[in-house]
């Protein structure tokens, strides 16, 4: 098993792919970023939807 966090790495990016990253939490906040070849307007809308989903409680169904 490889733990990039043990090396201090927050993100792992592959060439020619779209990567969604959630940074480390600092002061109760974390950075959310989208890297790759994507239209900036679409990326902003996508990140907004992801951020909204992350702010909602998660219900676990067993």
C-alpha positions in Angstrom: 0.0 0.0 0.0 1.2 3.5 -0.8 0.3 6.5 1.4 1.0 9.8 -0.4 0.0 11.6 2.7 3.0 10.1 4.6 5.2 11.9 2.0 3.3 15.2 2.6 1.6 15.0 -0.9 -2.0 16.2 -1.0 -2.7 15.7 -4.6 -1.9 13.1 -7.2 -2.4 14.1 -10.9 -2.2 11.9 -13.9 -1.4 13.5 -17.3 -4.3 14.0 -19.7 -7.0 13.3 -17.1 -9.4 15.3 -15.0 -8.6 15.1 -11.3 -10.8 16.2 -8.4 -8.8 17.0 -5.2 -9.9 17.8 -1.7 -7.1 19.4 0.3 -6.2 19.0 4.0 -8.6 20.6 6.5 -7.2 23.8 8.1 -9.3 25.9 10.5 -12.4 23.8 9.5 -12.0 24.5 5.8 -10.5 22.5 2.9 -9.7 23.4 -0.7 -11.6 21.7 -3.4 -10.0 21.8 -6.9 -10.5 20.4 -10.3 -7.4 20.0 -12.6 -7.3 19.1 -16.2 -8.6 20.1 -19.6 -12.1 21.4 -18.8 -14.1 24.5 -19.6 -13.7 26.9 -16.6 -17.5 27.6 -16.4 -18.3 23.8 -16.3 -15.6 23.3 -13.8 -17.0 26.0 -11.5 -20.5 24.6 -11.7 -19.2 21.1 -11.0 -17.2 22.2 -8.0 -20.1 24.2 -6.7 -22.3 21.0 -6.8 -19.7 18.9 -5.2 -19.1 21.5 -2.4 -22.9 21.6 -1.8 -23.1 17.8 -1.6 -20.1 17.7 0.9 -21.9 20.2 3.2 -24.9 18.0 3.5 -25.1 15.2 6.2 -24.4 11.8 4.8 -26.9 9.0 5.6 -25.5 5.5 5.8 -27.9 2.7 5.0 -26.8 -0.7 6.2 
